[in-house]
Every structure is written in C-alpha cells, then in structure tokens.
C-alpha cells in the first residue's frame, strides 16, 4: 500500500504544470500600421494646448496624417517615413487641404516595438514658425 501511494505521488507531481514557466512575450509591434496620439505647439502661446494626431504608416514608406489644428479644423497630410538602425522614426509630410501657404513638416521620434513612439519633435520646415512635441501609440 505504501508503495502504491509513493508511485501515485511521484506520477501526480511529475504531471503537474510547472508554475514557474515563462509567460508569453508581450506583442511586438511593427512600424507599419495606425498610430494615434497627441501633439503640442510649443512656441506659440496663443495656440498652446494638446491636439489629436494620427499616422497611417505604410510598408512602402508612405505616410498619411490626420491632425486637429489649433484653429479647430482637421488637416490631412501625406509624405514619406524612414526608420534608422537606432530605432529613430522620421517623416516629412505636406498638408494637402490647407487653404493658405503650403505647410511642410518634419517629425522624429523614438520607436519602440512595444507600440510606442516617444520623445517626438515636429517642426514646420516650410514656414519655420511652429515646433512642438508629440507621443503616439500603435493601435492594434
């Protein structure tokens, strides 16, 4: 009887799931996809605030942007993007529905495959009058 108990205990313990097994890795996000976040205008006190921004990043290096302007209007832009070997995301884009002078901007941010772009900085390169910061998260 004691032998049967010991054999049963050994078999039972051997079949139990290891509670120290590693958990699945967090998802790894690609650059391509939809990114949503906010941006600020840092050098214009009359336009201070936090504004909506989204990037549709495509595999072919193109990008489409939708953003809320400080004037309350929604603006759309298109352009190109790249990712450096040090995970710096950069893009250059031009507004396609602005009735005034054409607006061309650049943006750089630190890309993380955890689905975040941080320490983003944008600059109006055409007019040189606006700069700001942004952060975004990838929508899955």
Buried (B, 14 or more C-beta within 10 A) or exposed (E): EEEEEEEEEEEEEEEEEEEEEEEEEEEEBEBBBBBEBBBBBBEEEEBEEBBEBBBBBBEEEBBBBBBBBEEEEEBEBEBEBEBEEEEBBBBBBBBBEBEEEEBBBBBBBBBBEEBBBBEBBBBBEBEEEBBBBBBBBBEE
